Amino acid sequence: MTARIQVIESDQAEGKMKELYDRFNGQMANILKIHSLNPKSLEAHLDYYRVIMFGKSPLPRRLREMIATVVSTTNECFY
């Protein structure tokens, strides 16, 4: 499937985006690459994800992962 949103691939990244790709060893998921034109939004997305998945919650992490999987499946999302 071809992306409909323009992205900067890891081999073309510079500056802050290159730093972020390097943190992922160049293996960043496509869902995160959509932020490649705006690295600041990627950092915000990653911070948000950390809070949702790893922050204090009445739901155990295992259950949060299961919810994410069900939602992705329901939405016919690869991610």
N, CA, C and O atoms as a GROMACS GRO file, in nm:
protein
  316
    1MET      N    1   0.085  -0.117   0.000
    1MET     CA    2   0.000   0.000   0.000
    1MET      C    3   0.089   0.124   0.000
    1MET      O    4   0.186   0.131   0.076
    2THR      N    5   0.057   0.219  -0.084
    2THR     CA    6   0.133   0.342  -0.093
    2THR      C    7   0.074   0.445   0.002
    2THR      O    8  -0.048   0.461   0.010
    3ALA      N    9   0.163   0.515   0.073
    3ALA     CA   10   0.118   0.619   0.165
    3ALA      C   11   0.056   0.735   0.087
    3ALA      O   12   0.104   0.770  -0.021
    4ARG      N   13  -0.048   0.791   0.141
    4ARG     CA   14  -0.112   0.908   0.080
    4ARG      C   15  -0.058   1.036   0.141
    4ARG      O   16  -0.085   1.146   0.091
    5ILE      N   17   0.016   1.022   0.247
    5ILE     CA   18   0.074   1.137   0.315
    5ILE      C   19   0.223   1.136   0.286
    5ILE      O   20   0.291   1.035   0.305
    6GLN      N   21   0.274   1.249   0.241
    6GLN     CA   22   0.417   1.257   0.212
    6GLN      C   23   0.497   1.238   0.341
    6GLN      O   24   0.466   1.296   0.444
    7VAL      N   25   0.600   1.155   0.333
    7VAL     CA   26   0.687   1.131   0.447
    7VAL      C   27   0.832   1.145   0.406
    7VAL      O   28   0.866   1.130   0.288
    8ILE      N   29   0.916   1.173   0.503
    8ILE     CA   30   1.060   1.175   0.482
    8ILE      C   31   1.111   1.042   0.536
    8ILE      O   32   1.093   1.012   0.654
    9GLU      N   33   1.176   0.964   0.451
    9GLU     CA   34   1.230   0.835   0.493
    9GLU      C   35   1.358   0.857   0.572
    9GLU      O   36   1.420   0.963   0.564
   10SER      N   37   1.398   0.757   0.648
   10SER     CA   38   1.513   0.771   0.738
   10SER      C   39   1.641   0.807   0.664
   10SER      O   40   1.724   0.881   0.717
   11ASP      N   41   1.658   0.757   0.543
   11ASP     CA   42   1.781   0.787   0.469
   11ASP      C   43   1.784   0.929   0.412
   11ASP      O   44   1.887   0.974   0.362
   12GLN      N   45   1.671   1.000   0.420
   12GLN     CA   46   1.663   1.137   0.371
   12GLN      C   47   1.648   1.238   0.485
   12GLN      O   48   1.650   1.358   0.462
   13ALA      N   49   1.634   1.189   0.606
   13ALA     CA   50   1.607   1.276   0.720
   13ALA      C   51   1.730   1.356   0.759
   13ALA      O   52   1.844   1.312   0.743
   14GLU      N   53   1.704   1.475   0.812
   14GLU     CA   54   1.809   1.563   0.861
   14GLU      C   55   1.767   1.621   0.995
   14GLU      O   56   1.649   1.618   1.031
   15GLY      N   57   1.864   1.675   1.068
   15GLY     CA   58   1.835   1.746   1.191
   15GLY      C   59   1.758   1.664   1.293
   15GLY      O   60   1.791   1.549   1.320
   16LYS      N   61   1.654   1.726   1.350
   16LYS     CA   62   1.575   1.664   1.456
   16LYS      C   63   1.509   1.534   1.409
   16LYS      O   64   1.504   1.436   1.484
   17MET      N   65   1.460   1.532   1.284
   17MET     CA   66   1.394   1.411   1.236
   17MET      C   67   1.495   1.297   1.226
   17MET      O   68   1.462   1.183   1.256
   18LYS      N   69   1.616   1.325   1.184
   18LYS     CA   70   1.720   1.222   1.180
   18LYS      C   71   1.748   1.169   1.320
   18LYS      O   72   1.763   1.048   1.338
   19GLU      N   73   1.754   1.258   1.419
   19GLU     CA   74   1.773   1.215   1.558
   19GLU      C   75   1.662   1.120   1.602
   19GLU      O   76   1.687   1.019   1.667
   20LEU      N   77   1.539   1.153   1.566
   20LEU     CA   78   1.425   1.069   1.605
   20LEU      C   79   1.430   0.935   1.533
   20LEU      O   80   1.405   0.831   1.595
   21TYR      N   81   1.462   0.935   1.405
   21TYR     CA   82   1.478   0.807   1.333
   21TYR      C   83   1.588   0.724   1.398
   21TYR      O   84   1.574   0.603   1.414
   22ASP      N   85   1.697   0.788   1.434
   22ASP     CA   86   1.809   0.716   1.496
   22ASP      C   87   1.766   0.648   1.626
   22ASP      O   88   1.816   0.540   1.658
   23ARG      N   89   1.676   0.710   1.700
   23ARG     CA   90   1.626   0.649   1.824
   23ARG      C   91   1.552   0.519   1.795
   23ARG      O   92   1.544   0.431   1.881
   24PHE      N   93   1.498   0.507   1.673
   24PHE     CA   94   1.425   0.387   1.633
   24PHE      C   95   1.511   0.296   1.545
   24PHE      O   96   1.461   0.201   1.485
   25ASN      N   97   1.640   0.325   1.539
   25ASN     CA   98   1.733   0.249   1.454
   25ASN      C   99   1.683   0.240   1.309
   25ASN      O  100   1.703   0.140   1.242
   26GLY      N  101   1.617   0.347   1.263
   26GLY     CA  102   1.567   0.351   1.126
   26GLY      C  103   1.445   0.264   1.101
   26GLY      O  104   1.402   0.251   0.987
   27GLN      N  105   1.388   0.204   1.205
   27GLN     CA  106   1.276   0.110   1.190
   27GLN      C  107   1.146   0.170   1.245
   27GLN      O  108   1.072   0.101   1.315
   28MET      N  109   1.119   0.293   1.215
   28MET     CA  110   1.000   0.360   1.265
   28MET      C  111   0.875   0.311   1.191
   28MET      O  112   0.877   0.297   1.069
   29ALA      N  113   0.769   0.286   1.264
   29ALA     CA  114   0.643   0.242   1.205
   29ALA      C  115   0.585   0.352   1.116
   29ALA      O  116   0.602   0.471   1.144
   30ASN      N  117   0.518   0.312   1.010
   30ASN     CA  118   0.458   0.409   0.917
   30ASN      C  119   0.363   0.505   0.987
   30ASN      O  120   0.354   0.622   0.949
   31ILE      N  121   0.293   0.457   1.087
   31ILE     CA  122   0.198   0.543   1.157
   31ILE      C  123   0.270   0.660   1.224
   31ILE      O  124   0.211   0.766   1.244
   32LEU      N  125   0.397   0.642   1.258
   32LEU     CA  126   0.476   0.751   1.316
   32LEU      C  127   0.542   0.835   1.207
   32LEU      O  128   0.564   0.955   1.227
   33LYS      N  129   0.572   0.775   1.094
   33LYS     CA  130   0.637   0.849   0.986
   33LYS      C  131   0.551   0.962   0.932
   33LYS      O  132   0.603   1.055   0.870
   34ILE      N  133   0.421   0.956   0.954
   34ILE     CA  134   0.336   1.064   0.905
   34ILE      C  135   0.372   1.198   0.968
   34ILE      O  136   0.335   1.304   0.917
   35HIS      N  137   0.444   1.193   1.078
   35HIS     CA  138   0.490   1.316   1.143
   35HIS      C  139   0.622   1.367   1.089
   35HIS      O  140   0.672   1.469   1.136
   36SER      N  141   0.681   1.299   0.991
   36SER     CA  142   0.817   1.330   0.950
   36SER      C  143   0.836   1.472   0.897
   36SER      O  144   0.947   1.524   0.901
   37LEU      N  145   0.731   1.535   0.848
   37LEU     CA  146   0.743   1.673   0.804
   37LEU      C  147   0.737   1.771   0.922
   37LEU      O  148   0.764   1.890   0.906
   38ASN      N  149   0.702   1.719   1.038
   38ASN     CA  150   0.691   1.803   1.158
   38ASN      C  151   0.742   1.724   1.279
   38ASN      O  152   0.662   1.670   1.355
   39PRO      N  153   0.874   1.718   1.298
   39PRO     CA  154   0.931   1.639   1.407
   39PRO      C  155   0.878   1.675   1.545
   39PRO      O  156   0.871   1.589   1.633
   40LYS      N  157   0.840   1.801   1.565
   40LYS     CA  158   0.785   1.840   1.694
   40LYS      C  159   0.655   1.766   1.723
   40LYS      O  160   0.630   1.727   1.837
   41SER      N  161   0.574   1.744   1.621
   41SER     CA  162   0.449   1.670   1.641
   41SER      C  163   0.479   1.522   1.671
   41SER      O  164   0.406   1.458   1.747
   42LEU      N  165   0.587   1.468   1.612
   42LEU     CA  166   0.626   1.330   1.642
   42LEU      C  167   0.666   1.318   1.788
   42LEU      O  168   0.626   1.223   1.856
   43GLU      N  169   0.744   1.412   1.838
   43GLU     CA  170   0.782   1.408   1.979
   43GLU      C  171   0.659   1.413   2.069
   43GLU      O  172   0.652   1.340   2.168
   44ALA      N  173   0.562   1.499   2.035
   44ALA     CA  174   0.439   1.508   2.114
   44ALA      C  175   0.362   1.377   2.108
   44ALA      O  176   0.309   1.332   2.210
   45HIS      N  177   0.355   1.315   1.991
   45HIS     CA  178   0.287   1.187   1.973
   45HIS      C  179   0.352   1.080   2.061
   45HIS      O  180   0.283   1.004   2.129
   46LEU      N  181   0.486   1.075   2.061
   46LEU     CA  182   0.557   0.977   2.141
   46LEU      C  183   0.535   1.000   2.290
   46LEU      O  184   0.519   0.904   2.366
   47ASP      N  185   0.534   1.126   2.333
   47ASP     CA  186   0.508   1.156   2.474
   47ASP      C  187   0.366   1.112   2.512
   47ASP      O  188   0.346   1.053   2.618
   48TYR      N  189   0.270   1.140   2.425
   48TYR     CA  190   0.131   1.102   2.448
   48TYR      C  191   0.119   0.949   2.460
   48TYR      O  192   0.052   0.898   2.549
   49TYR      N  193   0.184   0.878   2.368
   49TYR     CA  194   0.182   0.732   2.370
   49TYR      C  195   0.240   0.677   2.500
   49TYR      O  196   0.185   0.585   2.560
   50ARG      N  197   0.352   0.734   2.542
   50ARG     CA  198   0.415   0.689   2.667
   50ARG      C  199   0.320   0.705   2.786
   50ARG      O  200   0.311   0.617   2.871
   51VAL      N  201   0.250   0.817   2.790
   51VAL     CA  202   0.156   0.840   2.900
   51VAL      C  203   0.041   0.740   2.895
   51VAL      O  204   0.004   0.681   2.996
   52ILE      N  205  -0.016   0.721   2.777
   52ILE     CA  206  -0.130   0.630   2.762
   52ILE      C  207  -0.092   0.485   2.791
   52ILE      O  208  -0.165   0.414   2.861
   53MET      N  209   0.021   0.441   2.738
   53MET     CA  210   0.056   0.300   2.749
   53MET      C  211   0.138   0.265   2.873
   53MET      O  212   0.132   0.152   2.921
   54PHE      N  213   0.214   0.361   2.925
   54PHE     CA  214   0.304   0.330   3.035
   54PHE      C  215   0.275   0.411   3.161
   54PHE      O  216   0.331   0.382   3.267
   55GLY      N  217   0.189   0.513   3.150
   55GLY     CA  218   0.159   0.597   3.266
   55GLY      C  219   0.069   0.527   3.367
   55GLY      O  220   0.015   0.420   3.341
   56LYS      N  221   0.055   0.589   3.482
   56LYS     CA  222  -0.030   0.536   3.587
   56LYS      C  223  -0.175   0.528   3.537
   56LYS      O  224  -0.226   0.624   3.478
   57SER      N  225  -0.238   0.415   3.560
   57SER     CA  226  -0.373   0.392   3.510
   57SER      C  227  -0.438   0.279   3.591
   57SER      O  228  -0.368   0.190   3.641
   58PRO      N  229  -0.570   0.282   3.603
   58PRO     CA  230  -0.638   0.169   3.667
   58PRO      C  231  -0.637   0.044   3.577
   58PRO      O  232  -0.667  -0.066   3.623
   59LEU      N  233  -0.603   0.062   3.448
   59LEU     CA  234  -0.597  -0.050   3.355
   59LEU      C  235  -0.454  -0.100   3.345
   59LEU      O  236  -0.362  -0.020   3.325
   60PRO      N  237  -0.433  -0.230   3.360
   60PRO     CA  238  -0.297  -0.282   3.342
   60PRO      C  239  -0.252  -0.266   3.196
   60PRO      O  240  -0.334  -0.264   3.105
   61ARG      N  241  -0.123  -0.256   3.177
   61ARG     CA  242  -0.068  -0.237   3.042
   61ARG      C  243  -0.116  -0.344   2.946
   61ARG      O  244  -0.148  -0.313   2.832
   62ARG      N  245  -0.122  -0.466   2.991
   62ARG     CA  246  -0.167  -0.578   2.908
   62ARG      C  247  -0.306  -0.550   2.850
   62ARG      O  248  -0.332  -0.575   2.733
   63LEU      N  249  -0.396  -0.497   2.934
   63LEU     CA  250  -0.532  -0.467   2.889
   63LEU      C  251  -0.531  -0.349   2.791
   63LEU      O  252  -0.606  -0.350   2.693
   64ARG      N  253  -0.448  -0.249   2.816
   64ARG     CA  254  -0.438  -0.135   2.723
   64ARG      C  255  -0.392  -0.183   2.586
   64ARG      O  256  -0.442  -0.136   2.484
   65GLU      N  257  -0.296  -0.275   2.582
   65GLU     CA  258  -0.249  -0.330   2.455
   65GLU      C  259  -0.360  -0.408   2.385
   65GLU      O  260  -0.376  -0.399   2.264
   66MET      N  261  -0.438  -0.484   2.463
   66MET     CA  262  -0.548  -0.560   2.404
   66MET      C  263  -0.653  -0.466   2.345
   66MET      O  264  -0.705  -0.492   2.236
   67ILE      N  265  -0.684  -0.358   2.415
   67ILE     CA  266  -0.781  -0.260   2.364
   67ILE      C  267  -0.730  -0.200   2.234
   67ILE      O  268  -0.805  -0.188   2.137
   68ALA      N  269  -0.602  -0.163   2.231
   68ALA     CA  270  -0.544  -0.106   2.109
   68ALA      C  271  -0.552  -0.204   1.993
   68ALA      O  272  -0.580  -0.165   1.880
   69THR      N  273  -0.529  -0.331   2.020
   69THR     CA  274  -0.535  -0.434   1.916
   69THR      C  275  -0.677  -0.449   1.863
   69THR      O  276  -0.697  -0.459   1.742
   70VAL      N  277  -0.775  -0.453   1.952
   70VAL     CA  278  -0.915  -0.466   1.910
   70VAL      C  279  -0.958  -0.345   1.827
   70VAL      O  280  -1.025  -0.361   1.724
   71VAL      N  281  -0.921  -0.227   1.870
   71VAL     CA  282  -0.958  -0.105   1.796
   71VAL      C  283  -0.893  -0.107   1.657
   71VAL      O  284  -0.959  -0.075   1.558
   72SER      N  285  -0.766  -0.144   1.650
   72SER     CA  286  -0.698  -0.150   1.520
   72SER      C  287  -0.763  -0.254   1.429
   72SER      O  288  -0.782  -0.228   1.310
   73THR      N  289  -0.797  -0.369   1.484
   73THR     CA  290  -0.862  -0.473   1.404
   73THR      C  291  -0.998  -0.426   1.355
   73THR      O  292  -1.032  -0.445   1.239
   74THR      N  293  -1.075  -0.366   1.444
   74THR     CA  294  -1.207  -0.315   1.409
   74THR      C  295  -1.198  -0.210   1.297
   74THR      O  296  -1.283  -0.205   1.208
   75ASN      N  297  -1.093  -0.128   1.304
   75ASN     CA  298  -1.072  -0.024   1.203
   75ASN      C  299  -0.998  -0.074   1.079
   75ASN      O  300  -0.964   0.004   0.990
   76GLU      N  301  -0.974  -0.207   1.074
   76GLU     CA  302  -0.902  -0.269   0.964
   76GLU      C  303  -0.768  -0.199   0.940
   76GLU      O  304  -0.731  -0.170   0.827
   77CYS      N  305  -0.699  -0.173   1.050
   77CYS     CA  306  -0.571  -0.103   1.047
   77CYS      C  307  -0.457  -0.203   1.060
   77CYS      O  308  -0.464  -0.295   1.143
   78PHE      N  309  -0.354  -0.187   0.981
   78PHE     CA  310  -0.239  -0.276   0.986
   78PHE      C  311  -0.159  -0.261   1.115
   78PHE      O  312  -0.090  -0.354   1.157
   79TYR      N  313  -0.168  -0.146   1.178
   79TYR     CA  314  -0.081  -0.113   1.288
   79TYR      C  315  -0.134  -0.168   1.418
   79TYR      O  316  -0.072  -0.148   1.522
   0.00000   0.00000   0.00000
